[in-house]
Amino acid sequence: MNIGDLVKITRGSIGVPKGTLGLIVNTRITLTNAVGASYFIHEVSLCGIEKRQGGNRQYLERDLEPVR
């Protein structure tokens, strides 16, 4: 997944229901953990979620599904 991709949230959370659409606005990779794994963290601007409720949210790649 890249910046500018439209994605669907596959894991619901407080204030963000499962299936919400959003746009990836930033991506970063974590430092390597003790097991040697690192993860992509995507900052997503959510559609229909007020800025006062957090605006952009961060999600792991496994919690996002690209919309084609």
N, C-alpha and C positions, 0 to 999 in steps of 0.2 A: 504494500500500500504506500502511496505517495501523497505529498501535500497537494491539495486540490481534489482528492477523491471524495466522492459521495459515499457514505457508509451508513449501515443500519446497526443500531446498538442491540447486541444479543443478550445482554445481561442487564436487567432492570436494577435501578437503585432509587433511593429517596429523591423524589422530584423528577426522575427521568424514567419513564416506562420503557419496558422492552419493546423494540421495534421503532424507536425514535430515530429519525434521520438526522444526519449531521455532515459537516464538511471538515476534513482534516486541514488544520491550519498550521500545525507544527509537528515535527517528529524528532525524537531523540532516542538514543540507545543508552541503556543503563551500563554501569560498570560491571565487570565480570564478578559473579558471586562466588562463594566457597566451592560450589560444585563445578564452576567453570562455565556457567550459562549466563547469557546476557539477553535482555528483552527490549523490544521496541515499545516505546510509550508514545502514543499519538494524542495530541491536543485537538479536541473536536469542538467546533462551534455548532451547537445543537439548534435545530429548527423548532420554533414554537416554545422555547424555554427562555423565560425572561432573564435579562442580564443580572437582575437583583437576586436571582436564584443561583448564581454562580457563573453565568455566561459560559465560557469554555470549560470543558471537563477533560480530564486525562483518562485514557483507557489503554489497556494492554491490547496488542494485536488480536489475541484470541477472543476478545469481547466485541470485536467489530466484524461486520460482514460487508464486503464491497457491493454496491448497487450498480448493476450493469445497465 
